[in-house]
């Protein structure tokens, strides 16, 4: 309770500062009008003007806190003495600046009516009644227009600030989404690159561990696979990091091309060197012209399929079939028998989910299932324009 009180008191004090300043400023104008009125009025009206000046000045805080009531009262005082004109004028300007137009217009009409009554019973010899009424009407209309313009300008500034804030929030949201997408992309690239190489390392190391009595040339070949896989893993990891740091939209030629379908024979040879049994049915023959994006996606699909077979169906033969033609699309089919402890038979891992997303970006699709014979099938189709 004490903390709330301490917070409210400074706020009330701060709000009272403009009221005091406004009252002082209006008081100077009222004093000027009072001095002018006492010079031209009879002795009997001087006391009335002084009393009305004090009453009008007391209405300034009322106008600030209760604009309509204060404005109407000030308009009534205008009918009695010109000393109330500054307060009535301030009321019209203040209400037009902070309240709906119809309220300000009503107070302005009351003020003009008060000026008309005042001009009738306290005329100015040098200014005809009609001209005086026209001038006062123009003055109140100008105050009404000025306040309305100021309110519209303030509302426009608030709207622009709100729009800028929303745009900033939207930009921050887009940046967050871009960061999340980039992290997902990095995760997919790291998985595709490292999972293949590490599975080769694991297969070669397992062969050396379980067959320590193998001929020296077999052990040397397995060690060579380990060394080559580690070397290639570092190179491909460096390549992926370079690719992710580059701006494909601005400098696509500077980005490394990465592996494509033409690198598929080397991928198969590396897997076979690690002990994996792979049968390839490639009616496409020699390397053909395939869009780079489709070629990279096809390579990643084959790489992920061979990696999953090594991890989840160790020792089982794998069949890889490629097909298709320009205009009809490129098809990839990978199948292998499953094992009782296979983790890929029940549901798709993150690698297969990443493949589906990667294929969807090129306009293709990826599907996988286990048939009645317990054989795991992964099929993919990618667009291959003519």
BELQUIWO-V204898 format. One record per residue. N is the residue number from 1. BURIAL is I if it has 16 or more other ideal C-beta (glycine too) atoms within 10 Angstrom, else O. D_CENTER is the distance of its C-alpha to the mean C-alpha in Angstrom with 2 decimals. Layout:
n->N burial->BURIAL d_center->D_CENTER
n->N burial->BURIAL d_center->D_CENTER
This chain:
n->1 burial->O d_center->38.87
n->2 burial->O d_center->39.87
n->3 burial->O d_center->36.35
n->4 burial->O d_center->35.18
n->5 burial->O d_center->38.19
n->6 burial->O d_center->37.49
n->7 burial->O d_center->33.95
n->8 burial->O d_center->35.21
n->9 burial->O d_center->38.14
n->10 burial->O d_center->36.31
n->11 burial->O d_center->33.97
n->12 burial->O d_center->37.09
n->13 burial->O d_center->38.74
n->14 burial->O d_center->35.84
n->15 burial->O d_center->35.82
n->16 burial->O d_center->39.58
n->17 burial->O d_center->39.48
n->18 burial->O d_center->38.44
n->19 burial->O d_center->41.05
n->20 burial->O d_center->43.75
n->21 burial->O d_center->42.88
n->22 burial->I d_center->42.83
n->23 burial->I d_center->46.12
n->24 burial->O d_center->47.76
n->25 burial->O d_center->46.68
n->26 burial->I d_center->47.87
n->27 burial->I d_center->51.02
n->28 burial->O d_center->51.90
n->29 burial->I d_center->51.69
n->30 burial->I d_center->53.71
n->31 burial->O d_center->56.31
n->32 burial->O d_center->56.61
n->33 burial->I d_center->57.11
n->34 burial->I d_center->59.61
n->35 burial->O d_center->61.59
n->36 burial->O d_center->61.73
n->37 burial->I d_center->62.72
n->38 burial->I d_center->65.50
n->39 burial->O d_center->67.09
n->40 burial->O d_center->67.45
n->41 burial->I d_center->68.00
n->42 burial->O d_center->71.21
n->43 burial->O d_center->72.02
n->44 burial->O d_center->71.46
n->45 burial->I d_center->67.80
n->46 burial->O d_center->66.85
n->47 burial->O d_center->66.60
n->48 burial->O d_center->64.59
n->49 burial->I d_center->62.12
n->50 burial->O d_center->61.71
n->51 burial->O d_center->61.06
n->52 burial->I d_center->58.59
n->53 burial->I d_center->56.81
n->54 burial->O d_center->56.36
n->55 burial->I d_center->55.18
n->56 burial->I d_center->52.71
n->57 burial->I d_center->51.34
n->58 burial->O d_center->50.93
n->59 burial->I d_center->48.76
n->60 burial->I d_center->45.98
n->61 burial->O d_center->44.32
n->62 burial->I d_center->44.86
n->63 burial->I d_center->43.04
n->64 burial->I d_center->40.03
n->65 burial->O d_center->39.93
n->66 burial->O d_center->41.49
n->67 burial->I d_center->40.96
n->68 burial->I d_center->42.81
n->69 burial->O d_center->45.81
n->70 burial->I d_center->46.15
n->71 burial->I d_center->45.82
n->72 burial->I d_center->48.50
n->73 burial->I d_center->50.84
n->74 burial->I d_center->50.44
n->75 burial->I d_center->51.30
n->76 burial->I d_center->54.40
n->77 burial->I d_center->55.48
n->78 burial->I d_center->55.14
n->79 burial->I d_center->57.92
n->80 burial->I d_center->60.19
n->81 burial->I d_center->59.48
n->82 burial->I d_center->57.51
n->83 burial->I d_center->56.41
n->84 burial->I d_center->53.71
n->85 burial->I d_center->52.19
n->86 burial->I d_center->49.67
n->87 burial->I d_center->48.34
n->88 burial->I d_center->48.15
n->89 burial->I d_center->46.37
n->90 burial->I d_center->43.85
n->91 burial->I d_center->43.32
n->92 burial->I d_center->42.51
n->93 burial->I d_center->40.05
n->94 burial->I d_center->38.37
n->95 burial->I d_center->38.07
n->96 burial->I d_center->36.79
n->97 burial->I d_center->34.13
n->98 burial->O d_center->32.97
n->99 burial->I d_center->34.24
n->100 burial->O d_center->34.39
n->101 burial->O d_center->36.53
n->102 burial->O d_center->39.29
n->103 burial->O d_center->40.00
n->104 burial->I d_center->40.28
n->105 burial->I d_center->42.46
n->106 burial->I d_center->44.76
n->107 burial->I d_center->45.26
n->108 burial->I d_center->45.90
n->109 burial->O d_center->48.56
n->110 burial->I d_center->50.22
n->111 burial->I d_center->50.28
n->112 burial->I d_center->51.87
n->113 burial->O d_center->54.36
n->114 burial->I d_center->55.26
n->115 burial->I d_center->55.79
n->116 burial->I d_center->58.04
n->117 burial->O d_center->60.16
n->118 burial->I d_center->60.38
n->119 burial->I d_center->61.41
n->120 burial->O d_center->64.10
n->121 burial->O d_center->65.91
n->122 burial->O d_center->65.02
n->123 burial->O d_center->65.27
n->124 burial->O d_center->64.94
n->125 burial->O d_center->68.07
n->126 burial->O d_center->66.43
n->127 burial->O d_center->63.59
n->128 burial->O d_center->64.45
n->129 burial->O d_center->62.92
n->130 burial->O d_center->61.10
n->131 burial->O d_center->59.53
n->132 burial->I d_center->58.53
n->133 burial->I d_center->56.80
n->134 burial->O d_center->54.99
n->135 burial->O d_center->53.80
n->136 burial->I d_center->52.56
n->137 burial->I d_center->50.74
n->138 burial->O d_center->49.03
n->139 burial->I d_center->48.10
n->140 burial->I d_center->46.54
n->141 burial->O d_center->44.72
n->142 burial->O d_center->43.35
n->143 burial->I d_center->42.14
n->144 burial->I d_center->40.58
n->145 burial->O d_center->38.79
n->146 burial->O d_center->37.67
n->147 burial->I d_center->36.17
n->148 burial->I d_center->34.44
n->149 burial->O d_center->32.95
n->150 burial->O d_center->31.80
n->151 burial->I d_center->30.13
n->152 burial->O d_center->28.35
n->153 burial->O d_center->27.23
n->154 burial->O d_center->25.96
n->155 burial->O d_center->24.04
n->156 burial->O d_center->22.53
n->157 burial->O d_center->21.50
n->158 burial->O d_center->19.95
n->159 burial->O d_center->18.03
n->160 burial->O d_center->16.89
n->161 burial->O d_center->15.88
n->162 burial->O d_center->13.98
n->163 burial->O d_center->12.27
n->164 burial->O d_center->11.56
n->165 burial->O d_center->10.26
n->166 burial->O d_center->7.92
n->167 burial->O d_center->6.89
n->168 burial->O d_center->6.70
n->169 burial->O d_center->4.77
n->170 burial->O d_center->2.06
n->171 burial->O d_center->3.68
n->172 burial->O d_center->4.46
n->173 burial->O d_center->3.06
n->174 burial->O d_center->4.33
n->175 burial->O d_center->6.88
n->176 burial->O d_center->7.81
n->177 burial->O d_center->8.34
n->178 burial->O d_center->10.18
n->179 burial->O d_center->12.13
n->180 burial->O d_center->13.09
n->181 burial->O d_center->14.18
n->182 burial->O d_center->16.05
n->183 burial->O d_center->17.73
n->184 burial->O d_center->18.81
n->185 burial->I d_center->20.12
n->186 burial->O d_center->21.98
n->187 burial->O d_center->23.42
n->188 burial->I d_center->24.68
n->189 burial->I d_center->26.16
n->190 burial->O d_center->27.81
n->191 burial->I d_center->29.18
n->192 burial->I d_center->30.58
n->193 burial->I d_center->32.18
n->194 burial->O d_center->33.48
n->195 burial->I d_center->34.50
n->196 burial->I d_center->36.89
n->197 burial->I d_center->38.48
n->198 burial->I d_center->38.78
n->199 burial->I d_center->40.35
n->200 burial->I d_center->42.89
n->201 burial->I d_center->43.62
n->202 burial->I d_center->44.11
n->203 burial->I d_center->46.42
n->204 burial->I d_center->48.52
n->205 burial->I d_center->48.74
n->206 burial->O d_center->49.74
n->207 burial->I d_center->52.48
n->208 burial->O d_center->53.83
n->209 burial->O d_center->53.71
n->210 burial->O d_center->55.51
n->211 burial->O d_center->57.92
n->212 burial->O d_center->59.18
n->213 burial->O d_center->62.50
n->214 burial->O d_center->61.06
n->215 burial->O d_center->62.77
n->216 burial->O d_center->61.69
n->217 burial->O d_center->60.36
n->218 burial->O d_center->58.00
n->219 burial->I d_center->56.78
n->220 burial->O d_center->56.36
n->221 burial->I d_center->54.38
n->222 burial->I d_center->52.07
n->223 burial->O d_center->51.61
n->224 burial->O d_center->50.83
n->225 burial->I d_center->48.13
n->226 burial->I d_center->46.58
n->227 burial->O d_center->46.75
n->228 burial->I d_center->45.39
n->229 burial->I d_center->42.53
n->230 burial->O d_center->41.49
n->231 burial->O d_center->41.71
n->232 burial->I d_center->39.68
n->233 burial->I d_center->37.05
n->234 burial->O d_center->36.56
n->235 burial->O d_center->36.49
n->236 burial->I d_center->33.97
n->237 burial->O d_center->31.74
n->238 burial->O d_center->31.88
n->239 burial->I d_center->31.14
n->240 burial->I d_center->28.03
n->241 burial->O d_center->26.67
n->242 burial->O d_center->27.49
n->243 burial->I d_center->25.79
n->244 burial->O d_center->22.51
n->245 burial->O d_center->22.61
n->246 burial->O d_center->23.32
n->247 burial->O d_center->21.07
n->248 burial->O d_center->22.34
n->249 burial->O d_center->20.93
n->250 burial->O d_center->22.67
n->251 burial->O d_center->25.75
n->252 burial->O d_center->26.58
n->253 burial->O d_center->30.21
n->254 burial->O d_center->29.69
n->255 burial->O d_center->28.28
n->256 burial->O d_center->31.04
n->257 burial->O d_center->31.95
n->258 burial->I d_center->32.34
n->259 burial->I d_center->34.84
n->260 burial->I d_center->35.55
n->261 burial->I d_center->38.09
n->262 burial->O d_center->40.84
n->263 burial->I d_center->40.40
n->264 burial->I d_center->41.12
n->265 burial->O d_center->44.88
n->266 burial->O d_center->44.20
n->267 burial->I d_center->41.86
n->268 burial->I d_center->44.67
n->269 burial->O d_center->47.30
n->270 burial->I d_center->45.43
n->271 burial->I d_center->45.08
n->272 burial->O d_center->48.74
n->273 burial->I d_center->49.75
n->274 burial->I d_center->48.12
n->275 burial->I d_center->50.35
n->276 burial->I d_center->48.13
n->277 burial->O d_center->50.04
n->278 burial->I d_center->48.19
n->279 burial->O d_center->49.58
n->280 burial->O d_center->47.85
n->281 burial->O d_center->48.46
n->282 burial->O d_center->47.03
n->283 burial->O d_center->48.55
n->284 burial->O d_center->46.22
n->285 burial->O d_center->48.60
n->286 burial->O d_center->47.83
n->287 burial->O d_center->44.29
n->288 burial->O d_center->43.02
n->289 burial->O d_center->40.42
n->290 burial->I d_center->37.13
n->291 burial->O d_center->33.65
n->292 burial->O d_center->32.27
n->293 burial->O d_center->29.18
n->294 burial->I d_center->31.50
n->295 burial->I d_center->34.01
n->296 burial->I d_center->31.65
n->297 burial->I d_center->30.39
n->298 burial->I d_center->34.05
n->299 burial->I d_center->35.05
n->300 burial->I d_center->32.38
n->301 burial->I d_center->33.47
n->302 burial->I d_center->37.09
n->303 burial->I d_center->36.36
n->304 burial->I d_center->34.49
n->305 burial->I d_center->37.29
n->306 burial->I d_center->40.01
n->307 burial->I d_center->38.26
n->308 burial->I d_center->37.92
n->309 burial->I d_center->41.59
n->310 burial->I d_center->42.70
n->311 burial->I d_center->40.82
n->312 burial->I d_center->41.56
n->313 burial->I d_center->44.78
n->314 burial->I d_center->46.63
n->315 burial->O d_center->49.78
n->316 burial->I d_center->49.13
n->317 burial->O d_center->49.45
n->318 burial->I d_center->46.44
n->319 burial->I d_center->46.63
n->320 burial->I d_center->44.19
n->321 burial->O d_center->44.50
n->322 burial->I d_center->42.86
n->323 burial->O d_center->43.36
n->324 burial->I d_center->42.21
n->325 burial->O d_center->42.57
n->326 burial->O d_center->40.64
n->327 burial->O d_center->39.48
n->328 burial->O d_center->39.86
n->329 burial->I d_center->37.40
n->330 burial->I d_center->37.84
n->331 burial->I d_center->38.76
n->332 burial->I d_center->38.88
n->333 burial->I d_center->40.75
n->334 burial->I d_center->41.39
n->335 burial->I d_center->43.62
n->336 burial->I d_center->45.49
n->337 burial->I d_center->47.51
n->338 burial->I d_center->45.83
n->339 burial->I d_center->47.35
n->340 burial->O d_center->47.77
n->341 burial->O d_center->45.26
n->342 burial->I d_center->42.71
n->343 burial->O d_center->39.15
n->344 burial->I d_center->37.88
n->345 burial->I d_center->39.97
n->346 burial->O d_center->38.36
n->347 burial->O d_center->34.69
n->348 burial->I d_center->32.36
n->349 burial->I d_center->31.10
n->350 burial->O d_center->27.82
n->351 burial->I d_center->29.44
n->352 burial->I d_center->30.19
n->353 burial->O d_center->26.72
n->354 burial->I d_center->25.39
n->355 burial->I d_center->28.05
n->356 burial->I d_center->27.03
n->357 burial->O d_center->23.41
n->358 burial->I d_center->24.82
n->359 burial->I d_center->27.30
n->360 burial->O d_center->24.83
n->361 burial->O d_center->22.87
n->362 burial->I d_center->26.21
n->363 burial->O d_center->27.08
n->364 burial->I d_center->29.52
n->365 burial->O d_center->30.15
n->366 burial->I d_center->31.67
n->367 burial->O d_center->33.88
n->368 burial->I d_center->36.21
n->369 burial->O d_center->38.95
n->370 burial->O d_center->42.27
n->371 burial->O d_center->45.34
n->372 burial->O d_center->48.40
n->373 burial->O d_center->50.15
n->374 burial->O d_center->47.50
n->375 burial->I d_center->46.16
n->376 burial->I d_center->42.47
n->377 burial->O d_center->41.07
n->378 burial->I d_center->37.86
n->379 burial->I d_center->37.43
n->380 burial->I d_center->34.89
n->381 burial->I d_center->34.70
n->382 burial->I d_center->32.88
n->383 burial->I d_center->33.08
n->384 burial->I d_center->35.72
n->385 burial->O d_center->35.91
n->386 burial->O d_center->39.29
